[in-house]
Amino acid sequence: MSAVSNAGVKDGSKSNFWKKSSNVPGRTHMNQNTRKDDKTKARSNDSFVAFANSTSDAWDDGDDDLIGMANVQMSLRDVQSTAKAVLDHHSKQQVEAGSANDKAGFVPSGLSSPGLGPSSPGLGPGVGVRLNSAGYKPVKTTNIRLGQIPVPDRESTKLERMKAVLSGNTDLNELRKLCWSGIPRCMRATTWKILAGYVPASEDRRNPTLERKRREYFNFIDQYYDTRLQENYQDTFRQISIDIPRMNPLIPLFQQKVVQEIFERILYIWAYRHQASGYVQGINDLVTPFFVIFLSEFIKNDVEVENCDLKQLPEETLRIIEADSFWCTSKLLDGIQDNYTFAQPGIQQKVNDLKELMKRIDAPLHAHLEKHHVEFLQFSFRWMNNLLMREIPLRCIIRLWDTYLSEQDGFAIFHLYVCAAFLARFSKDLLREKDFQGLMMMLQNLPTHHWGNEEIGEVLAEAYKLKYMFADAPNHLKSKT
């Protein structure tokens, strides 16, 4: 079930929930047993409370949404009419898309790899496509063929400028300006390491730093990884091992055992070294873009990174990818640490800020959501917790992170304006929904499956305008908690 379900408060209150409850959804602590919150009694006049009480996992992105809704205490007529409308609409989409594809002479092939060619249109609503749909079949892994990928002409000029900036003692301000509009694929791994603060700007110091930090990470593995079996830490590791198989279920790469073991080590070592927060569900998603980009550094041809068989890579290469992913994820989390400490105050504040910002930039949508009792916490908690990882395709996340890493405090501050631009983009569609259930289904399954760089570029441009208008205005967010 989606994050928005459990992120909403089980007792119907909003921010007071965080003060009253000793537990936070999705959190595990290193030195105490995980306790499940008691289910509160649903009020008949609050459909969201009933909806929220039927779920047990805030970040399970929806393999069992319809099953969970079967237990919701709503009128049978409402349930049947809503389900029929959704199924009829989806069937109509499939028929129309199938007819168009037959005429065009092609069949959509599903997900494409980031930066490795155009994506097929795809069917269904965004990342909400369900694994249990009748036609879904797992994609087979692809053999790795090492070779050099040609650079498109349009990137050649930027590539030459970036090479010049990265040589010698890099000017970080100049590098950020170049990277804000996107980074050429062949330069992305090196550039992300620099922009994340993992390696120094000086070219001479980069390789020694990488070697030292990689040794340091595997020393952590030798020292601390066995503690996962101890009683105090079992709950943390158990939650990690539950979350990882659910991560990106439509991408074959992340269903490989070797990849899941890498993620278990990365997340456990991070949680062990950050016991003030511990592991929180959703952090596992934030490793994914780094892992894919650092993997693509070693696969330089047309092989789809999302689809390759990692057993063909040397062990030393996998160790390099693992260590680099750990350190860059750690740097990212250092900048948004208050999102994951007790009660997640950073997320609470960002959700409230988003609500106030939408009131300023799209008053009709804000009023529409309020009229139908849709709280921003119910859908945007996941946007803040997972940095939109569950809302848009991975290839688009990678392009988005080019800009986040190029912005000062991109993940902490600019992300708010991206979320506002993202929500406003679907304003007309949301205004057509006339009840709570329709709005929630739309917000949890926004139609982004077909998105590419063009759509992300438009969202980023709008977010930049919002930041320019509001970020330096001290009173643009009136309600502070």
Secondary structure in CASP SS format (residue, H / E / C, confidence):
PFRMAT SS
TARGET T0000
AUTHOR 0000-0000-0000
METHOD secondary structure of the structure
MODEL  1
M C 1.00
S C 1.00
A H 1.00
V H 1.00
S H 1.00
N H 1.00
A H 1.00
G C 1.00
V C 1.00
K C 1.00
D C 1.00
G C 1.00
S C 1.00
K C 1.00
S C 1.00
N H 1.00
F H 1.00
W H 1.00
K H 1.00
K H 1.00
S C 1.00
S C 1.00
N C 1.00
V C 1.00
P C 1.00
G C 1.00
R E 1.00
T C 1.00
H C 1.00
M C 1.00
N C 1.00
Q C 1.00
N C 1.00
T C 1.00
R C 1.00
K C 1.00
D C 1.00
D C 1.00
K C 1.00
T C 1.00
K C 1.00
A C 1.00
R C 1.00
S C 1.00
N C 1.00
D C 1.00
S H 1.00
F H 1.00
V H 1.00
A H 1.00
F H 1.00
A H 1.00
N H 1.00
S C 1.00
T C 1.00
S C 1.00
D C 1.00
A C 1.00
W C 1.00
D C 1.00
D C 1.00
G C 1.00
D C 1.00
D C 1.00
D H 1.00
L H 1.00
I H 1.00
G H 1.00
M H 1.00
A C 1.00
N C 1.00
V C 1.00
Q C 1.00
M C 1.00
S C 1.00
L H 1.00
R H 1.00
D H 1.00
V H 1.00
Q H 1.00
S H 1.00
T H 1.00
A H 1.00
K H 1.00
A H 1.00
V H 1.00
L H 1.00
D H 1.00
H H 1.00
H H 1.00
S H 1.00
K H 1.00
Q H 1.00
Q H 1.00
V H 1.00
E H 1.00
A H 1.00
G H 1.00
S H 1.00
A H 1.00
N H 1.00
D H 1.00
K H 1.00
A H 1.00
G C 1.00
F C 1.00
V C 1.00
P C 1.00
S C 1.00
G C 1.00
L C 1.00
S C 1.00
S C 1.00
P C 1.00
G C 1.00
L C 1.00
G C 1.00
P C 1.00
S C 1.00
S C 1.00
P C 1.00
G C 1.00
L C 1.00
G C 1.00
P C 1.00
G H 1.00
V H 1.00
G H 1.00
V C 1.00
R C 1.00
L C 1.00
N C 1.00
S C 1.00
A C 1.00
G C 1.00
Y C 1.00
K C 1.00
P C 1.00
V C 1.00
K C 1.00
T C 1.00
T E 1.00
N C 1.00
I C 1.00
R C 1.00
L C 1.00
G C 1.00
Q C 1.00
I C 1.00
P C 1.00
V C 1.00
P C 1.00
D H 1.00
R H 1.00
E H 1.00
S H 1.00
T H 1.00
K H 1.00
L H 1.00
E H 1.00
R H 1.00
M H 1.00
K H 1.00
A H 1.00
V H 1.00
L H 1.00
S C 1.00
G C 1.00
N E 1.00
T C 1.00
D C 1.00
L H 1.00
N H 1.00
E H 1.00
L H 1.00
R H 1.00
K H 1.00
L H 1.00
C H 1.00
W C 1.00
S C 1.00
G C 1.00
I C 1.00
P C 1.00
R H 1.00
C H 1.00
M H 1.00
R H 1.00
A H 1.00
T H 1.00
T H 1.00
W H 1.00
K H 1.00
I H 1.00
L H 1.00
A C 1.00
G C 1.00
Y C 1.00
V C 1.00
P C 1.00
A C 1.00
S E 1.00
E H 1.00
D H 1.00
R H 1.00
R H 1.00
N H 1.00
P H 1.00
T H 1.00
L H 1.00
E H 1.00
R H 1.00
K H 1.00
R H 1.00
R H 1.00
E H 1.00
Y H 1.00
F H 1.00
N H 1.00
F H 1.00
I H 1.00
D H 1.00
Q H 1.00
Y H 1.00
Y H 1.00
D H 1.00
T H 1.00
R H 1.00
L H 1.00
Q C 1.00
E H 1.00
N H 1.00
Y H 1.00
Q H 1.00
D H 1.00
T H 1.00
F H 1.00
R H 1.00
Q H 1.00
I H 1.00
S H 1.00
I H 1.00
D H 1.00
I H 1.00
P H 1.00
R H 1.00
M C 1.00
N C 1.00
P C 1.00
L C 1.00
I C 1.00
P H 1.00
L H 1.00
F H 1.00
Q H 1.00
Q C 1.00
K H 1.00
V H 1.00
V H 1.00
Q H 1.00
E H 1.00
I H 1.00
F H 1.00
E H 1.00
R H 1.00
I H 1.00
L H 1.00
Y H 1.00
I H 1.00
W H 1.00
A H 1.00
Y H 1.00
R H 1.00
H C 1.00
Q C 1.00
A C 1.00
S C 1.00
G C 1.00
Y C 1.00
V E 1.00
Q C 1.00
G C 1.00
I H 1.00
N H 1.00
D H 1.00
L H 1.00
V H 1.00
T H 1.00
P H 1.00
F H 1.00
F H 1.00
V H 1.00
I H 1.00
F H 1.00
L H 1.00
S H 1.00
E C 1.00
F C 1.00
I C 1.00
K C 1.00
N C 1.00
D C 1.00
V C 1.00
E C 1.00
V H 1.00
E H 1.00
N H 1.00
C E 1.00
D C 1.00
L H 1.00
K H 1.00
Q H 1.00
L C 1.00
P C 1.00
E H 1.00
E H 1.00
T H 1.00
L H 1.00
R H 1.00
I H 1.00
I H 1.00
E H 1.00
A H 1.00
D H 1.00
S H 1.00
F H 1.00
W H 1.00
C H 1.00
T H 1.00
S H 1.00
K H 1.00
L H 1.00
L H 1.00
D H 1.00
G H 1.00
I C 1.00
Q H 1.00
D H 1.00
N H 1.00
Y C 1.00
T C 1.00
F C 1.00
A C 1.00
Q C 1.00
P H 1.00
G H 1.00
I H 1.00
Q H 1.00
Q H 1.00
K H 1.00
V H 1.00
N H 1.00
D H 1.00
L H 1.00
K H 1.00
E H 1.00
L H 1.00
M H 1.00
K H 1.00
R H 1.00
I H 1.00
D C 1.00
A H 1.00
P H 1.00
L H 1.00
H H 1.00
A H 1.00
H H 1.00
L H 1.00
E H 1.00
K H 1.00
H C 1.00
H C 1.00
V C 1.00
E C 1.00
F H 1.00
L H 1.00
Q H 1.00
F H 1.00
S H 1.00
F H 1.00
R H 1.00
W H 1.00
M H 1.00
N H 1.00
N C 1.00
L C 1.00
L C 1.00
M C 1.00
R C 1.00
E C 1.00
I C 1.00
P C 1.00
L H 1.00
R H 1.00
C H 1.00
I H 1.00
I H 1.00
R H 1.00
L H 1.00
W H 1.00
D H 1.00
T H 1.00
Y H 1.00
L H 1.00
S H 1.00
E C 1.00
Q C 1.00
D C 1.00
G H 1.00
F H 1.00
A H 1.00
I H 1.00
F H 1.00
H H 1.00
L H 1.00
Y H 1.00
V H 1.00
C H 1.00
A H 1.00
A H 1.00
F H 1.00
L H 1.00
A H 1.00
R H 1.00
F C 1.00
S H 1.00
K H 1.00
D H 1.00
L H 1.00
L H 1.00
R C 1.00
E C 1.00
K C 1.00
D C 1.00
F H 1.00
Q H 1.00
G H 1.00
L H 1.00
M H 1.00
M H 1.00
M H 1.00
L H 1.00
Q H 1.00
N C 1.00
L C 1.00
P C 1.00
T C 1.00
H C 1.00
H C 1.00
W C 1.00
G C 1.00
N H 1.00
E H 1.00
E H 1.00
I H 1.00
G H 1.00
E H 1.00
V H 1.00
L H 1.00
A H 1.00
E H 1.00
A H 1.00
Y H 1.00
K H 1.00
L H 1.00
K H 1.00
Y H 1.00
M H 1.00
F H 1.00
A C 1.00
D C 1.00
A C 1.00
P C 1.00
N C 1.00
H C 1.00
L C 1.00
K C 1.00
S C 1.00
K C 1.00
T C 1.00
END
